[in-house]
Amino acid sequence: MDDTLSIELYRKEGKTLQTGSLSVYLNGTVRIDSWDLGELPEQWWGHDEYEFGVTVSGTDIRKLVFALLRDRYTGRTGAVGEFRDFCEKEGIETHSFHSF
């Protein structure tokens, strides 16, 4: 069974088809890639197709998650509630605590 999470991030159609996708694999590896087909890659590279991407190893997933969350929530006084609401919207289980 393939437990890869994948989504198309963008698609732009015209003289050049441009697509981008995000994949997260069971081992934690994250990959964002793009594929261009048509006029632009032909002009730049002499071929009508060009693929490129970035992969982060599953061993660095903790650093990636930390950096993304730091980037999104630093300086936001509503960070806790926003994070909780985001997780709830995405179906991600959370555990809350309160202290007085």
N, C-alpha and C positions, 0 to 999 in steps of 0.2 A: 504494500500500500504506500502510495506517495503522499507524504504529509507536507509537501511544499506549499507555502502560502505565496500566491502570485497575484499580481494585478497589473493591468496596463495603466501607466501613469499619464500618458498623453498619446494622442494620435493627431497628426496634421497631414492632411491630404492636399495635393496640388501637383505641380511639376515634379516635386520630390515628396515621397511618402516618408514621414518621420514618425517613429514610434519609440516609446520608452516604457520600460517595465521594471517592476520591483519583485524580487523573489527572496523569500527567507526559507532556508532549507532546515530539515530536521536536526542537523548537526549544529545549527546556529549560524551558519554562513549566510551573509546578506549580499545580494547582488543587485545593482541597478545598472541596466544596460539600455542602449539605444541602437536603433537600426534605421539607416537612411537608404532609400532606394529611389534612383532617378537622376535628375539633372545636376543637383549640387555635388554629390560625390563624383559624378562623371567629370565635372569641371575641375574639382580639387584633386582627385586621385587618379583619374583616367579609367575608373571602373564605376559602373552604375550602382554599386552596392558598397556600403560601409557600415561596419559594426564596431561599437566600442562600449566599454563599461568599466565599472569599478566593483571589486569584490572585497568584502571584509570577512576575515576568517572567523569561524565560530569561537575561537579562543580569545578574540577581542570583542565579543558581543557585549560584555559588561562595560567596557570602556565606551563603546558606541552608544549604548543606552544611556549611560551617565552623561555623555557629552550632549546628546540630543535633548534630554530632559533639562539639563542645565541651561542650554540655549533657549528652550521654550519657556522656562519658569523663573529664571533669575530675575529678581527685582519685582516680582508680581506678588502683592500681598494676598491675593486670592488663589495662590498656587495650590494649596491643599484641596480646596473645593473644586477647582478647575480640573486637577488631576483625577480626583475621585469621579467627577462627572464624565470626563473623557473615558476612563476605564469602564464605567457603567454603560455608556453609549456603545462601546466596542465589545461588550460582553466579557470583559476581563474581571475576574474575581479579585476583590480587594478585602482588606481587613482594616477597620477603622478603630481608633481608640480616642477616649476623651479623659481628661484629667482636670480636677479642680483643686 
